[in-house]
Amino acid sequence: MVRGHHTNGELSRLLISRGIWLILLEVTILRVIFFSQVSFKVDPVILIILWAIGISMIGLAGLTYLPRPVIATVSIAIIALHNLLDPVSASRFGRAAWIWDVLHQQNVFAFHEINFVTAYPVLPWIGVMAGGYCLGAVFEWDAHRRRNFLMRTGMALAAGFVVVRALNFYGDPLRWAHQTSAVFTVLSFLNVTKYPPSLDFLLMTLGPALVVMAWLEKFNLHFTNPLIVFGRVPLFYYVAHLFLAHLIEIVLNLVRYGPKPFLLLAPPSMGSPSGLFPLGYGFPLWTVYAVWIVVLLVLYPACLWFARLKRRRHDWWLTYL
């Protein structure tokens, strides 16, 4: 969404404008697609993925004025140390408690009689965003040096997860414990916190991601490869896939349950009251995978078309999609 070489001021303005756009998209169009909610007064505004990315971009806009090594240090410090803040409660901050909710604690706060749910606290994500900005310089290196760096860093982060998690006294609010079987013990070990993302969560996800990035560099993927197609238009795909998945959900519910009042609502797992849905509501896991495959197959041509459009044209509005 932000391309090319810019001065610090230009880059900062681009990040702020894109960040604001993502926040507005979250609380308007995505709110309707996700939850079929329009009224701000009746229903809570749930701040999730695009909100977190948008706020993180705005946070990065301020950091770009600093030297890159300083930004990298800030990024590492946030990722490594933010779990020290876990015991801090928003109640300590009085009227400013909502700021802590936004930064580090899932909660509900009211603003001008509108209830907001901070499902994705943003402080750790600002650290990840800053780290990604610093990582951009690595992609200007020669391929051999870049692959070695990505592979070694990724493996070091993954190993760091095993060590920190095994020590079991820092890195995640949830401690793992020995279970009745080895399988469940492993699952307990892997059961880490995403909201907000703990140090353990970030180590176990960013590490393997860097290793995969290094591995994929061995392949000369064509422009029409699905990984390239979906990767070139992530926001377009994200919005479109939510709309299509929700539409398929409505159709499946209509076929299974008939015309019911809950058809347009998000499922209970997304926050809708469970009392509005029939007992045993939902579909087996194979249905979820089938819908996932259908969504990918349907959206691939649309994403390929849009990727080619963005390749041919450089209209300013395309940079927001």
Beta strands, then each sheet from edge to edge (+ up, - down):
strand 1: 45-47
strand 2: 108-111
strand 3: 114-118
sheet 1: 1+ 3+ 2-
end
